[in-house]
Amino acid sequence: MSTLFTKIIDGEIPGRFVWKDELCVAFLTIGPLAQGHTLVVPRVEIDEFTDASDELMTHLMQVVGKIGRAQKRAFGSARAGVMIAGFEVPHLHVHVWPSNSLSDFDLSRVDENPDPATMDASAQTLRAALREDGHPEVPAE
């Protein structure tokens, strides 16, 4: 059975994509800690990051770095937070979001009902920042 993330990747469920390449995609999470909170997800279904190849993890972390740099600039944060939890969906995903303090790492503080217009604007802002950095992997919408 396909995971929730595979259904998003395959277009069965809508997602606010900010990155697409042959190995992974990135889209805004529906429960953000901050504007622009993104999940970087491999196209292949892998439950735990410890089961992923070194090559795939290297690629995912390279994409995370590109998104994190764009988030810092686009949303004016001091840092980009990164976390691999893996309990929410049994499909490897890396959280990356604009962060200003350690309290920003508390997943109990996610916005469970974010404004769709704000989410759309955040996705557009992040896509624009990634394009400014010269990344062709950014989808039009």
The first five atom37 places (N, CA, C, CB, O) and aatype in JSON, in Angstrom:
{
  "aatype": [12, 15, 16, 10, 13, 16, 11, 9, 9, 3, 7, 6, 9, 14, 7, 1, 13, 19, 17, 11, 3, 6, 10, 4, 19, 0, 13, 10, 16, 9, 7, 14, 10, 0, 5, 7, 8, 16, 10, 19, 19, 14, 1, 19, 6, 9, 3, 6, 13, 16, 3, 0, 15, 3, 6, 10, 12, 16, 8, 10, 12, 5, 19, 19, 7, 11, 9, 7, 1, 0, 5, 11, 1, 0, 13, 7, 15, 0, 1, 0, 7, 19, 12, 9, 0, 7, 13, 6, 19, 14, 8, 10, 8, 19, 8, 19, 17, 14, 15, 2, 15, 10, 15, 3, 13, 3, 10, 15, 1, 19, 3, 6, 2, 14, 3, 14, 0, 16, 12, 3, 0, 15, 0, 5, 16, 10, 1, 0, 0, 10, 1, 6, 3, 7, 8, 14, 6, 19, 14, 0, 6],
  "atom_mask": [
    [1, 1, 1, 1, 1],
    [1, 1, 1, 1, 1],
    [1, 1, 1, 1, 1],
    [1, 1, 1, 1, 1],
    [1, 1, 1, 1, 1],
    [1, 1, 1, 1, 1],
    [1, 1, 1, 1, 1],
    [1, 1, 1, 1, 1],
    [1, 1, 1, 1, 1],
    [1, 1, 1, 1, 1],
    [1, 1, 1, 0, 1],
    [1, 1, 1, 1, 1],
    [1, 1, 1, 1, 1],
    [1, 1, 1, 1, 1],
    [1, 1, 1, 0, 1],
    [1, 1, 1, 1, 1],
    [1, 1, 1, 1, 1],
    [1, 1, 1, 1, 1],
    [1, 1, 1, 1, 1],
    [1, 1, 1, 1, 1],
    [1, 1, 1, 1, 1],
    [1, 1, 1, 1, 1],
    [1, 1, 1, 1, 1],
    [1, 1, 1, 1, 1],
    [1, 1, 1, 1, 1],
    [1, 1, 1, 1, 1],
    [1, 1, 1, 1, 1],
    [1, 1, 1, 1, 1],
    [1, 1, 1, 1, 1],
    [1, 1, 1, 1, 1],
    [1, 1, 1, 0, 1],
    [1, 1, 1, 1, 1],
    [1, 1, 1, 1, 1],
    [1, 1, 1, 1, 1],
    [1, 1, 1, 1, 1],
    [1, 1, 1, 0, 1],
    [1, 1, 1, 1, 1],
    [1, 1, 1, 1, 1],
    [1, 1, 1, 1, 1],
    [1, 1, 1, 1, 1],
    [1, 1, 1, 1, 1],
    [1, 1, 1, 1, 1],
    [1, 1, 1, 1, 1],
    [1, 1, 1, 1, 1],
    [1, 1, 1, 1, 1],
    [1, 1, 1, 1, 1],
    [1, 1, 1, 1, 1],
    [1, 1, 1, 1, 1],
    [1, 1, 1, 1, 1],
    [1, 1, 1, 1, 1],
    [1, 1, 1, 1, 1],
    [1, 1, 1, 1, 1],
    [1, 1, 1, 1, 1],
    [1, 1, 1, 1, 1],
    [1, 1, 1, 1, 1],
    [1, 1, 1, 1, 1],
    [1, 1, 1, 1, 1],
    [1, 1, 1, 1, 1],
    [1, 1, 1, 1, 1],
    [1, 1, 1, 1, 1],
    [1, 1, 1, 1, 1],
    [1, 1, 1, 1, 1],
    [1, 1, 1, 1, 1],
    [1, 1, 1, 1, 1],
    [1, 1, 1, 0, 1],
    [1, 1, 1, 1, 1],
    [1, 1, 1, 1, 1],
    [1, 1, 1, 0, 1],
    [1, 1, 1, 1, 1],
    [1, 1, 1, 1, 1],
    [1, 1, 1, 1, 1],
    [1, 1, 1, 1, 1],
    [1, 1, 1, 1, 1],
    [1, 1, 1, 1, 1],
    [1, 1, 1, 1, 1],
    [1, 1, 1, 0, 1],
    [1, 1, 1, 1, 1],
    [1, 1, 1, 1, 1],
    [1, 1, 1, 1, 1],
    [1, 1, 1, 1, 1],
    [1, 1, 1, 0, 1],
    [1, 1, 1, 1, 1],
    [1, 1, 1, 1, 1],
    [1, 1, 1, 1, 1],
    [1, 1, 1, 1, 1],
    [1, 1, 1, 0, 1],
    [1, 1, 1, 1, 1],
    [1, 1, 1, 1, 1],
    [1, 1, 1, 1, 1],
    [1, 1, 1, 1, 1],
    [1, 1, 1, 1, 1],
    [1, 1, 1, 1, 1],
    [1, 1, 1, 1, 1],
    [1, 1, 1, 1, 1],
    [1, 1, 1, 1, 1],
    [1, 1, 1, 1, 1],
    [1, 1, 1, 1, 1],
    [1, 1, 1, 1, 1],
    [1, 1, 1, 1, 1],
    [1, 1, 1, 1, 1],
    [1, 1, 1, 1, 1],
    [1, 1, 1, 1, 1],
    [1, 1, 1, 1, 1],
    [1, 1, 1, 1, 1],
    [1, 1, 1, 1, 1],
    [1, 1, 1, 1, 1],
    [1, 1, 1, 1, 1],
    [1, 1, 1, 1, 1],
    [1, 1, 1, 1, 1],
    [1, 1, 1, 1, 1],
    [1, 1, 1, 1, 1],
    [1, 1, 1, 1, 1],
    [1, 1, 1, 1, 1],
    [1, 1, 1, 1, 1],
    [1, 1, 1, 1, 1],
    [1, 1, 1, 1, 1],
    [1, 1, 1, 1, 1],
    [1, 1, 1, 1, 1],
    [1, 1, 1, 1, 1],
    [1, 1, 1, 1, 1],
    [1, 1, 1, 1, 1],
    [1, 1, 1, 1, 1],
    [1, 1, 1, 1, 1],
    [1, 1, 1, 1, 1],
    [1, 1, 1, 1, 1],
    [1, 1, 1, 1, 1],
    [1, 1, 1, 1, 1],
    [1, 1, 1, 1, 1],
    [1, 1, 1, 1, 1],
    [1, 1, 1, 1, 1],
    [1, 1, 1, 1, 1],
    [1, 1, 1, 1, 1],
    [1, 1, 1, 1, 1],
    [1, 1, 1, 0, 1],
    [1, 1, 1, 1, 1],
    [1, 1, 1, 1, 1],
    [1, 1, 1, 1, 1],
    [1, 1, 1, 1, 1],
    [1, 1, 1, 1, 1],
    [1, 1, 1, 1, 1],
    [1, 1, 1, 1, 1]
  ],
  "atom_positions": [
    [[0.84, -1.18, 0.0], [0.0, 0.0, 0.0], [0.89, 1.25, 0.0], [-0.96, 0.0, 1.22], [1.88, 1.32, 0.73]],
    [[0.52, 2.21, -0.82], [1.28, 3.46, -0.93], [1.17, 4.29, 0.34], [0.82, 4.27, -2.13], [0.12, 4.31, 0.99]],
    [[2.25, 4.97, 0.68], [2.2, 5.87, 1.82], [1.52, 7.18, 1.42], [3.62, 6.14, 2.37], [1.33, 7.46, 0.23]],
    [[1.17, 7.97, 2.41], [0.6, 9.29, 2.17], [1.54, 10.11, 1.28], [0.35, 10.02, 3.51], [1.08, 10.82, 0.39]],
    [[2.83, 10.02, 1.53], [3.79, 10.81, 0.76], [3.87, 10.33, -0.7], [5.17, 10.73, 1.41], [4.02, 11.15, -1.6]],
    [[3.76, 9.03, -0.93], [3.75, 8.53, -2.3], [2.52, 9.05, -3.04], [3.78, 6.99, -2.33], [2.59, 9.37, -4.22]],
    [[1.4, 9.12, -2.34], [0.18, 9.66, -2.96], [0.35, 11.14, -3.3], [-1.03, 9.46, -2.02], [-0.16, 11.6, -4.32]],
    [[1.06, 11.88, -2.47], [1.34, 13.29, -2.78], [2.3, 13.36, -3.98], [1.95, 14.02, -1.54], [2.07, 14.14, -4.9]],
    [[3.36, 12.57, -3.96], [4.33, 12.55, -5.06], [3.65, 12.2, -6.37], [5.46, 11.56, -4.76], [3.96, 12.79, -7.41]],
    [[2.72, 11.24, -6.34], [2.03, 10.78, -7.55], [0.88, 11.69, -7.97], [1.51, 9.39, -7.34], [0.25, 11.45, -9.0]],
    [[0.59, 12.73, -7.18], [-0.47, 13.66, -7.53], [-1.87, 13.23, -7.14], [0.0, 0.0, 0.0], [-2.84, 13.87, -7.51]],
    [[-1.98, 12.15, -6.38], [-3.29, 11.69, -5.92], [-3.84, 12.61, -4.82], [-3.21, 10.24, -5.41], [-5.05, 12.74, -4.64]],
    [[-2.93, 13.23, -4.08], [-3.25, 14.18, -3.02], [-2.47, 15.45, -3.34], [-2.9, 13.61, -1.57], [-1.29, 15.37, -3.68]],
    [[-3.1, 16.63, -3.23], [-2.36, 17.85, -3.57], [-1.22, 18.14, -2.59], [-3.31, 19.03, -3.6], [-1.28, 17.79, -1.41]],
    [[-0.19, 18.79, -3.11], [0.93, 19.2, -2.29], [1.48, 20.52, -2.81], [0.0, 0.0, 0.0], [1.35, 20.83, -3.99]],
    [[2.09, 21.28, -1.93], [2.72, 22.55, -2.3], [4.21, 22.28, -2.53], [2.5, 23.66, -1.18], [5.03, 22.46, -1.63]],
    [[4.54, 21.85, -3.73], [5.9, 21.44, -4.07], [6.81, 22.65, -4.26], [5.9, 20.59, -5.33], [6.43, 23.66, -4.84]],
    [[8.03, 22.51, -3.75], [9.06, 23.54, -3.95], [10.3, 22.95, -4.62], [9.44, 24.17, -2.61], [11.2, 23.7, -4.98]],
    [[10.34, 21.64, -4.79], [11.51, 20.97, -5.4], [11.05, 19.65, -5.99], [12.65, 20.75, -4.35], [10.24, 18.94, -5.39]],
    [[11.57, 19.32, -7.18], [11.35, 18.01, -7.79], [12.58, 17.64, -8.59], [10.07, 18.0, -8.69], [13.02, 18.4, -9.45]],
    [[13.14, 16.46, -8.31], [14.2, 15.91, -9.15], [13.98, 14.4, -9.25], [15.62, 16.24, -8.57], [12.97, 13.89, -8.76]],
    [[14.9, 13.7, -9.88], [14.65, 12.27, -10.12], [14.71, 11.42, -8.85], [15.66, 11.74, -11.1], [14.16, 10.32, -8.84]],
    [[15.34, 11.9, -7.79], [15.47, 11.12, -6.56], [14.53, 11.54, -5.44], [16.87, 11.2, -6.07], [14.16, 10.72, -4.6]],
    [[14.14, 12.82, -5.43], [13.34, 13.3, -4.32], [12.45, 14.47, -4.72], [14.23, 13.7, -3.16], [12.59, 15.05, -5.8]],
    [[11.55, 14.79, -3.82], [10.71, 15.97, -3.95], [10.74, 16.69, -2.6], [9.23, 15.6, -4.38], [11.17, 16.13, -1.59]],
    [[10.27, 17.93, -2.61], [10.11, 18.67, -1.36], [8.82, 19.46, -1.46], [11.34, 19.62, -1.07], [8.53, 20.09, -2.48]],
    [[8.06, 19.42, -0.39], [6.79, 20.13, -0.35], [6.55, 20.64, 1.06], [5.62, 19.23, -0.81], [7.1, 20.11, 2.03]],
    [[5.72, 21.67, 1.17], [5.4, 22.21, 2.49], [4.59, 21.2, 3.28], [4.64, 23.55, 2.36], [3.72, 20.52, 2.74]],
    [[4.89, 21.11, 4.58], [4.14, 20.24, 5.45], [2.8, 20.88, 5.78], [4.93, 19.93, 6.74], [2.67, 22.11, 5.78]],
    [[1.79, 20.04, 6.07], [0.47, 20.57, 6.44], [0.42, 20.98, 7.91], [-0.61, 19.53, 6.14], [-0.57, 21.57, 8.35]],
    [[1.47, 20.67, 8.66], [1.55, 21.06, 10.06], [2.86, 21.79, 10.32], [0.0, 0.0, 0.0], [3.77, 21.23, 10.92]],
    [[2.96, 23.05, 9.88], [4.25, 23.74, 9.97], [4.61, 24.26, 11.35], [4.24, 24.88, 9.03], [3.75, 24.64, 12.15]],
    [[5.91, 24.27, 11.62], [6.46, 24.94, 12.8], [6.7, 26.41, 12.51], [7.76, 24.26, 13.25], [6.72, 27.23, 13.42]],
    [[6.88, 26.75, 11.23], [7.16, 28.11, 10.79], [6.76, 28.22, 9.32], [8.67, 28.49, 10.99], [6.58, 27.21, 8.64]],
    [[6.62, 29.45, 8.84], [6.35, 29.63, 7.42], [7.46, 28.99, 6.61], [6.21, 31.13, 7.07], [8.64, 29.17, 6.92]],
    [[7.1, 28.25, 5.59], [8.08, 27.62, 4.72], [8.57, 26.27, 5.19], [0.0, 0.0, 0.0], [9.46, 25.69, 4.55]],
    [[8.02, 25.72, 6.29], [8.43, 24.41, 6.8], [8.2, 23.37, 5.7], [7.64, 24.04, 8.11], [7.08, 23.17, 5.23]],
    [[9.27, 22.72, 5.31], [9.29, 21.83, 4.15], [9.71, 20.42, 4.55], [10.22, 22.37, 3.08], [10.49, 20.23, 5.47]],
    [[9.16, 19.44, 3.83], [9.58, 18.05, 3.95], [10.31, 17.66, 2.68], [8.36, 17.11, 4.22], [9.8, 17.86, 1.58]],
    [[11.5, 17.1, 2.83], [12.26, 16.57, 1.7], [12.09, 15.06, 1.75], [13.79, 17.0, 1.75], [12.45, 14.41, 2.74]],
    [[11.54, 14.49, 0.67], [11.08, 13.1, 0.67], [11.63, 12.36, -0.55], [9.53, 13.04, 0.69], [11.48, 12.84, -1.67]],
    [[12.25, 11.19, -0.34], [12.69, 10.43, -1.51], [11.48, 9.88, -2.26], [13.63, 9.28, -1.08], [10.44, 9.6, -1.67]],
    [[11.63, 9.73, -3.56], [10.54, 9.17, -4.36], [10.31, 7.7, -4.01], [10.84, 9.31, -5.86], [9.17, 7.23, -4.03]],
    [[11.36, 6.98, -3.69], [11.25, 5.58, -3.32], [10.77, 5.48, -1.87], [12.6, 4.83, -3.51], [11.2, 6.25, -1.02]],
    [[9.89, 4.53, -1.61], [9.38, 4.36, -0.24], [10.41, 3.63, 0.61], [8.03, 3.57, -0.26], [10.7, 2.45, 0.39]],
    [[10.95, 4.34, 1.56], [11.88, 3.79, 2.55], [11.35, 4.25, 3.9], [13.39, 4.28, 2.3], [11.1, 5.43, 4.1]],
    [[11.18, 3.33, 4.81], [10.58, 3.67, 6.1], [11.53, 4.51, 6.96], [10.19, 2.41, 6.86], [11.16, 5.61, 7.37]],
    [[12.72, 4.02, 7.22], [13.64, 4.68, 8.14], [14.89, 5.17, 7.42], [14.04, 3.73, 9.27], [15.35, 4.54, 6.47]],
    [[15.42, 6.3, 7.87], [16.61, 6.84, 7.21], [17.79, 5.88, 7.3], [17.0, 8.18, 7.83], [18.68, 5.91, 6.45]],
    [[17.8, 5.02, 8.32], [18.9, 4.07, 8.47], [18.86, 2.98, 7.41], [18.86, 3.45, 9.85], [19.83, 2.24, 7.25]],
    [[17.76, 2.87, 6.69], [17.63, 1.89, 5.6], [17.99, 2.49, 4.24], [16.22, 1.33, 5.56], [18.06, 1.76, 3.25]],
    [[18.21, 3.78, 4.18], [18.53, 4.45, 2.92], [20.01, 4.28, 2.59], [18.16, 5.95, 2.99], [20.85, 4.14, 3.48]],
    [[20.31, 4.29, 1.31], [21.71, 4.2, 0.89], [22.44, 5.49, 1.25], [21.82, 3.92, -0.64], [21.82, 6.54, 1.42]],
    [[23.75, 5.38, 1.36], [24.56, 6.57, 1.62], [24.38, 7.6, 0.51], [26.04, 6.18, 1.76], [24.33, 8.8, 0.77]],
    [[24.27, 7.13, -0.72], [24.11, 8.03, -1.86], [22.79, 8.8, -1.76], [24.17, 7.25, -3.18], [22.76, 10.0, -2.01]],
    [[21.71, 8.12, -1.41], [20.41, 8.78, -1.3], [20.44, 9.79, -0.15], [19.29, 7.75, -1.09], [19.96, 10.91, -0.3]],
    [[20.98, 9.4, 0.99], [21.04, 10.33, 2.13], [21.89, 11.55, 1.79], [21.6, 9.62, 3.38], [21.55, 12.67, 2.19]],
    [[22.98, 11.36, 1.07], [23.81, 12.49, 0.65], [23.0, 13.43, -0.22], [25.06, 12.0, -0.1], [23.04, 14.64, -0.03]],
    [[22.26, 12.87, -1.16], [21.45, 13.71, -2.05], [20.37, 14.45, -1.26], [20.8, 12.85, -3.14], [20.19, 15.66, -1.44]],
    [[19.67, 13.75, -0.38], [18.62, 14.4, 0.42], [19.2, 15.56, 1.23], [17.96, 13.38, 1.36], [18.6, 16.63, 1.28]],
    [[20.35, 15.35, 1.85], [20.94, 16.4, 2.68], [21.46, 17.56, 1.82], [22.08, 15.83, 3.53], [21.47, 18.7, 2.28]],
    [[21.88, 17.3, 0.6], [22.25, 18.39, -0.29], [21.03, 19.25, -0.62], [22.9, 17.84, -1.59], [21.12, 20.48, -0.64]],
    [[19.89, 18.6, -0.89], [18.66, 19.33, -1.17], [18.21, 20.08, 0.08], [17.54, 18.36, -1.65], [17.79, 21.24, -0.01]],
    [[18.29, 19.44, 1.25], [17.95, 20.11, 2.51], [18.78, 21.38, 2.68], [18.19, 19.15, 3.71], [18.24, 22.42, 3.07]],
    [[20.06, 21.31, 2.39], [20.93, 22.49, 2.51], [20.51, 23.62, 1.58], [0.0, 0.0, 0.0], [20.5, 24.78, 1.98]],
    [[20.17, 23.28, 0.35], [19.72, 24.29, -0.61], [18.43, 24.95, -0.14], [19.53, 23.66, -2.01], [18.28, 26.17, -0.2]],
    [[17.5, 24.14, 0.33], [16.23, 24.68, 0.82], [16.46, 25.49, 2.08], [15.22, 23.54, 1.09], [15.88, 26.57, 2.22]],
    [[17.28, 25.0, 3.0], [17.56, 25.73, 4.23], [18.17, 27.1, 3.98], [0.0, 0.0, 0.0], [17.79, 28.08, 4.61]],
    [[19.13, 27.18, 3.05], [19.73, 28.48, 2.72], [18.67, 29.43, 2.15], [20.88, 28.3, 1.7], [18.64, 30.61, 2.5]],
    [[17.82, 28.91, 1.28], [16.76, 29.75, 0.7], [15.76, 30.18, 1.77], [16.03, 28.99, -0.43], [15.3, 31.32, 1.76]],
    [[15.42, 29.3, 2.7], [14.48, 29.64, 3.78], [15.03, 30.75, 4.66], [14.17, 28.4, 4.64], [14.32, 31.7, 4.99]],
    [[16.29, 30.64, 5.04], [16.89, 31.67, 5.9], [16.76, 33.04, 5.26], [18.36, 31.35, 6.18], [16.36, 34.0, 5.92]],
    [[17.1, 33.13, 4.0], [17.04, 34.4, 3.3], [15.59, 34.85, 3.08], [17.78, 34.3, 1.96], [15.25, 36.01, 3.33]],
    [[14.73, 33.94, 2.63], [13.36, 34.3, 2.27], [12.51, 34.68, 3.48], [12.71, 33.15, 1.55], [11.64, 35.54, 3.38]],
    [[12.76, 34.03, 4.63], [11.92, 34.25, 5.8], [12.66, 34.97, 6.93], [11.38, 32.94, 6.31], [12.1, 35.16, 8.01]],
    [[13.91, 35.37, 6.68], [14.65, 36.17, 7.63], [14.97, 35.47, 8.94], [0.0, 0.0, 0.0], [14.95, 36.1, 10.0]],
    [[15.25, 34.18, 8.87], [15.55, 33.45, 10.11], [17.05, 33.38, 10.36], [14.96, 32.03, 10.04], [17.87, 33.55, 9.45]],
    [[17.4, 33.14, 11.61], [18.8, 33.04, 12.01], [19.43, 31.74, 11.5], [18.93, 33.12, 13.52], [20.61, 31.7, 11.16]],
    [[18.64, 30.69, 11.46], [19.13, 29.36, 11.08], [18.03, 28.61, 10.34], [19.6, 28.56, 12.34], [16.89, 29.07, 10.23]],
    [[18.4, 27.44, 9.85], [17.42, 26.51, 9.31], [17.47, 25.28, 10.21], [17.72, 26.14, 7.8], [18.53, 24.69, 10.44]],
    [[16.32, 24.9, 10.71], [16.23, 23.7, 11.54], [16.1, 22.47, 10.66], [0.0, 0.0, 0.0], [15.49, 22.53, 9.59]],
    [[16.68, 21.35, 11.12], [16.61, 20.09, 10.39], [16.3, 18.98, 11.39], [17.93, 19.8, 9.62], [16.87, 18.92, 12.48]],
    [[15.37, 18.09, 10.99], [15.02, 16.98, 11.87], [14.53, 15.8, 11.04], [13.93, 17.41, 12.89], [13.8, 15.97, 10.06]],
    [[14.95, 14.61, 11.43], [14.4, 13.37, 10.88], [13.76, 12.65, 12.06], [15.51, 12.48, 10.17], [14.46, 12.14, 12.93]],
    [[12.44, 12.61, 12.08], [11.74, 11.94, 13.18], [11.24, 10.58, 12.72], [10.57, 12.8, 13.7], [11.6, 9.54, 13.28]],
    [[10.4, 10.58, 11.7], [9.97, 9.33, 11.1], [8.82, 8.62, 11.78], [0.0, 0.0, 0.0], [8.53, 7.47, 11.42]],
    [[8.17, 9.24, 12.74], [7.07, 8.58, 13.41], [5.72, 8.9, 12.8], [7.07, 8.95, 14.86], [4.76, 8.14, 12.97]],
    [[5.62, 10.02, 12.09], [4.33, 10.48, 11.59], [3.87, 9.67, 10.39], [4.41, 11.94, 11.21], [2.7, 9.28, 10.32]],
    [[4.76, 9.42, 9.44], [4.45, 8.7, 8.2], [5.6, 7.72, 7.96], [4.26, 9.69, 6.97], [6.76, 8.1, 8.06]],
    [[5.29, 6.44, 7.65], [6.36, 5.46, 7.47], [7.04, 5.58, 6.1], [5.81, 4.04, 7.64], [7.1, 4.62, 5.33]],
    [[7.53, 6.78, 5.82], [8.22, 7.07, 4.56], [9.26, 8.13, 4.93], [7.22, 7.55, 3.4], [8.9, 9.23, 5.37]],
    [[10.51, 7.81, 4.75], [11.6, 8.72, 5.09], [11.28, 10.15, 4.65], [12.91, 8.26, 4.45], [10.88, 10.38, 3.51]],
    [[11.46, 11.1, 5.57], [11.3, 12.51, 5.23], [12.13, 13.35, 6.19], [9.8, 12.94, 5.28], [12.25, 13.04, 7.37]],
    [[12.7, 14.41, 5.64], [13.54, 15.31, 6.41], [12.81, 16.64, 6.53], [14.94, 15.49, 5.76], [12.47, 17.27, 5.53]],
    [[12.57, 17.06, 7.77], [11.96, 18.36, 8.03], [13.05, 19.43, 7.92], [11.27, 18.39, 9.43], [14.15, 19.25, 8.44]],
    [[12.75, 20.54, 7.25], [13.64, 21.7, 7.24], [12.77, 22.94, 7.28], [14.58, 21.7, 5.96], [11.82, 23.08, 6.51]],
    [[13.11, 23.86, 8.21], [12.27, 25.04, 8.42], [13.1, 26.2, 8.94], [11.12, 24.72, 9.4], [14.16, 26.0, 9.53]],
    [[12.61, 27.43, 8.71], [13.28, 28.59, 9.27], [13.2, 28.55, 10.8], [12.65, 29.89, 8.73], [12.14, 28.28, 11.36]],
    [[14.32, 28.82, 11.46], [14.37, 28.7, 12.92], [15.15, 29.86, 13.53], [15.0, 27.37, 13.32], [16.12, 30.35, 12.95]],
    [[14.7, 30.27, 14.71], [15.4, 31.34, 15.43], [15.84, 30.92, 16.83], [14.52, 32.55, 15.53], [16.58, 31.66, 17.48]],
    [[15.38, 29.75, 17.31], [15.78, 29.29, 18.64], [15.5, 27.8, 18.78], [15.05, 30.08, 19.75], [14.82, 27.21, 17.94]],
    [[16.02, 27.2, 19.84], [15.77, 25.78, 20.09], [14.29, 25.48, 20.33], [16.59, 25.32, 21.28], [13.84, 24.36, 20.08]],
    [[13.54, 26.45, 20.81], [12.11, 26.21, 21.03], [11.39, 25.95, 19.71], [11.47, 27.4, 21.75], [10.3, 25.39, 19.7]],
    [[11.99, 26.35, 18.59], [11.4, 26.1, 17.27], [11.48, 24.63, 16.87], [12.09, 26.96, 16.23], [10.94, 24.26, 15.83]],
    [[12.14, 23.8, 17.66], [12.28, 22.38, 17.35], [11.22, 21.53, 18.06], [13.67, 21.9, 17.75], [11.27, 20.3, 17.97]],
    [[10.29, 22.14, 18.73], [9.26, 21.43, 19.49], [8.08, 21.1, 18.59], [8.79, 22.28, 20.69], [7.27, 21.97, 18.28]],
    [[7.99, 19.83, 18.15], [6.93, 19.42, 17.23], [5.53, 19.5, 17.85], [7.18, 18.01, 16.77], [4.53, 19.43, 17.13]],
    [[5.45, 19.66, 19.16], [4.12, 19.84, 19.76], [3.58, 21.24, 19.48], [4.18, 19.59, 21.28], [2.42, 21.53, 19.78]],
    [[4.4, 22.11, 18.89], [4.0, 23.49, 18.61], [3.59, 23.7, 17.15], [5.13, 24.44, 18.95], [3.45, 24.84, 16.71]],
    [[3.39, 22.62, 16.39], [3.02, 22.79, 14.98], [1.65, 23.45, 14.88], [3.01, 21.42, 14.25], [0.8, 23.3, 15.75]],
    [[1.47, 24.18, 13.8], [0.18, 24.79, 13.5], [-0.67, 23.73, 12.83], [0.34, 26.07, 12.6], [-0.42, 23.37, 11.68]],
    [[-1.67, 23.24, 13.53], [-2.51, 22.16, 13.0], [-3.6, 22.66, 12.06], [-3.13, 21.4, 14.12], [-4.3, 21.85, 11.45]],
    [[-3.75, 23.96, 11.95], [-4.77, 24.51, 11.06], [-4.23, 25.78, 10.38], [-6.07, 24.83, 11.85], [-4.77, 26.87, 10.57]],
    [[-3.16, 25.62, 9.58], [-2.58, 26.81, 8.95], [-3.51, 27.4, 7.89], [-1.22, 26.47, 8.32], [-4.28, 26.68, 7.25]],
    [[-3.42, 28.69, 7.7], [-4.21, 29.39, 6.7], [-3.72, 28.98, 5.31], [-4.12, 30.93, 6.89], [-2.54, 29.13, 5.0]],
    [[-4.62, 28.45, 4.45], [-4.2, 28.03, 3.11], [-3.55, 29.14, 2.29], [-5.38, 27.48, 2.36], [-2.6, 28.88, 1.55]],
    [[-4.04, 30.36, 2.4], [-3.46, 31.47, 1.65], [-2.04, 31.76, 2.12], [-4.33, 32.73, 1.8], [-1.17, 32.06, 1.3]],
    [[-1.79, 31.66, 3.42], [-0.45, 31.84, 3.95], [0.47, 30.72, 3.48], [-0.47, 31.89, 5.5], [1.63, 30.96, 3.13]],
    [[-0.05, 29.5, 3.46], [0.74, 28.37, 2.97], [1.1, 28.55, 1.5], [-0.05, 27.04, 3.17], [2.25, 28.32, 1.11]],
    [[0.14, 28.97, 0.68], [0.4, 29.21, -0.74], [1.47, 30.29, -0.91], [-0.9, 29.61, -1.47], [2.38, 30.15, -1.72]],
    [[1.34, 31.36, -0.13], [2.31, 32.46, -0.21], [3.7, 31.99, 0.23], [1.85, 33.65, 0.66], [4.7, 32.37, -0.37]],
    [[3.76, 31.18, 1.27], [5.04, 30.65, 1.73], [5.7, 29.8, 0.65], [4.85, 29.82, 3.01], [6.9, 29.9, 0.42]],
    [[4.9, 28.96, -0.01], [5.44, 28.12, -1.09], [5.98, 28.99, -2.22], [4.36, 27.15, -1.62], [7.05, 28.73, -2.75]],
    [[5.23, 30.03, -2.59], [5.68, 30.93, -3.66], [6.95, 31.65, -3.27], [4.58, 31.95, -4.0], [7.86, 31.8, -4.09]],
    [[7.03, 32.11, -2.03], [8.22, 32.8, -1.54], [9.44, 31.89, -1.59], [7.99, 33.3, -0.11], [10.52, 32.3, -2.02]],
    [[9.27, 30.65, -1.14], [10.38, 29.71, -1.13], [10.79, 29.32, -2.55], [10.02, 28.46, -0.32], [11.98, 29.25, -2.85]],
    [[9.83, 29.08, -3.42], [10.16, 28.78, -4.82], [10.97, 29.93, -5.44], [8.87, 28.53, -5.64], [11.97, 29.69, -6.12]],
    [[10.54, 31.15, -5.19], [11.25, 32.31, -5.75], [12.68, 32.37, -5.24], [10.5, 33.62, -5.39], [13.61, 32.65, -6.0]],
    [[12.88, 32.12, -3.94], [14.23, 32.15, -3.37], [15.1, 31.05, -3.97], [14.17, 32.0, -1.83], [16.28, 31.27, -4.24]],
    [[14.53, 29.87, -4.17], [15.29, 28.77, -4.78], [15.65, 29.09, -6.23], [14.49, 27.46, -4.7], [16.75, 28.78, -6.69]],
    [[14.73, 29.71, -6.95], [15.02, 30.12, -8.33], [16.13, 31.17, -8.36], [13.75, 30.67, -9.02], [17.01, 31.13, -9.22]],
    [[16.08, 32.12, -7.42], [17.13, 33.13, -7.33], [18.5, 32.49, -7.13], [16.83, 34.11, -6.19], [19.52, 33.01, -7.59]],
    [[18.51, 31.35, -6.43], [19.76, 30.63, -6.2], [20.18, 29.8, -7.41], [19.63, 29.72, -4.98], [21.23, 29.15, -7.39]],
    [[19.36, 29.82, -8.46], [19.72, 29.14, -9.7], [19.37, 27.67, -9.78], [0.0, 0.0, 0.0], [20.03, 26.92, -10.51]],
    [[18.36, 27.23, -9.04], [18.01, 25.81, -9.03], [16.88, 25.52, -10.02], [17.6, 25.37, -7.62], [15.75, 25.98, -9.82]],
    [[17.17, 24.76, -11.08], [16.14, 24.44, -12.08], [15.14, 23.39, -11.6], [16.8, 23.96, -13.35], [14.15, 23.13, -12.29]],
    [[15.38, 22.78, -10.46], [14.51, 21.72, -9.95], [13.23, 22.27, -9.32], [15.25, 20.87, -8.94], [12.4, 21.5, -8.85]],
    [[13.07, 23.57, -9.31], [11.9, 24.21, -8.67], [10.73, 24.14, -9.64], [12.21, 25.7, -8.28], [10.81, 24.65, -10.76]],
    [[9.62, 23.51, -9.23], [8.45, 23.44, -10.11], [7.77, 24.8, -10.24], [7.44, 22.4, -9.59], [7.93, 25.67, -9.38]],
    [[7.01, 24.97, -11.31], [6.29, 26.22, -11.52], [5.28, 26.45, -10.41], [5.59, 26.21, -12.89], [5.15, 27.58, -9.92]],
    [[4.58, 25.45, -10.02], [3.6, 25.54, -8.93], [3.55, 24.24, -8.18], [2.2, 25.9, -9.45], [2.79, 24.1, -7.23]]
  ]
}
